[in-house]
Amino acid sequence: MSIASQIHSISSTLPEGVRLVAVTKTQPSEVIMEAYKAGQRLFGENRPQELAQKVTQLPNDIEWHFIGHLQTNKVKMVVGKAHLIHAVDSERLLAAIEKEAARQAIIAPCLLQVHIAQEEAKFGFSPEELCDFLQSGILAAISHVRIVGLMGMASFTENHEQVRGEFRLLKQLFDRIKNTHFSSDKHFCELSMGMSGDYLIAIEEGATLVRIGATIFGSR
């Protein structure tokens, strides 16, 4: 199937309120434009250098999401270019984003990444660490970062029930945090979970953003 056909096929499976982030890591601009011409406007990048380059090369109505692990020394390449940073996985990174957003005099929308997988390689706050962090009151001193939801990656496994359980855990955590810490904040509404192999399960468990690359563009 063509890129346009894949975009339309995936989009047809998304219920109202769920948006597709087409993951374009390593993809050249002409390939991304195929998806753009098919109507896709949300694109996700994993590498700061690629994001910074593509923002200048491609149409300015694209909504760029930074979905990879972000190092603090690369924050300047992402803040102000990404419409949403998906993977804020530490207080240190949050502080670096806050500092850069303040320097630019902007508000940087971000998701807090939660480690839900049974894999050590994944990044993110544990559910317990996240709750402690939110209870610490640190966010009250943050004025240039807007926390708009959570992000997580399930284990890379064929066990769909394990994947479903991990996504369900994240949704339950999202609901609890929203009720406890963001009950009056209309911006806290995004749950980014699900990739090419498990996005349908993620949607069933409450995802609002799904990050899909290989199914659209083929394996890299």
C-alpha positions, 0 to 999 in steps of 0.5 A: 500500500502507498503512504497515502493509503496507509494514512487513510487506512489507519485514520479510518480506525481512529475514533473521535478524539484520537489523533495520529502522530506519524513518526518520521524518524530518518524519513526524508522530506519528500516522503513526509510530503507524501503523507502531508498531501494525504492530509496528515498534519501531525508528525513525530520526530525522535532526534532533535537535529532532525526536528530542527532541520525538518521544521525549516524544510516543510510546510509551516502548518505541520504540528511537530511532536517530539517523541524521543528521549530528550537530553537536557543539552539538546533542549534548545533544539526542540523547545519552540519548534515542537508543538508538544514534547511527549517524553519529559522523564525527569525533574532535571529535564523539566527544569531545562525545558522551563529555563529555555521556554522562559528564555524564549518567552513561550509556554512549552506543552509537555507530557510526563513520561511514565515507565509502565513496561517490564523493560529496564531500557524504557525511560520515565517516572515510575508511577510512585515517583510521578505521584511523589513528584506531583505532590512535591509542589514543584509544578507550582514554580513552573510557569513556562511549561504546561503539562497536558497529559501523560505518555508511556510505552508498553513492553515489546511483547506478543503478549497482548494481555500484558500490553493491555494491562500496562496501557490500562495502568497508565490510563488509571494513573492519568485519571487519578492524577487528573482528578487529584492535581489537574481537575480544573485544568482543561489542558490536561487531556492527552494520553500518548500511548500505542505504536504500530504493533499495539495502537488498537489496544491503546485506543481501547484503553483510552489513548488520545494520541497514537504514534505510528511510523513503520505501518505508514512508511515501512520498516527502517 
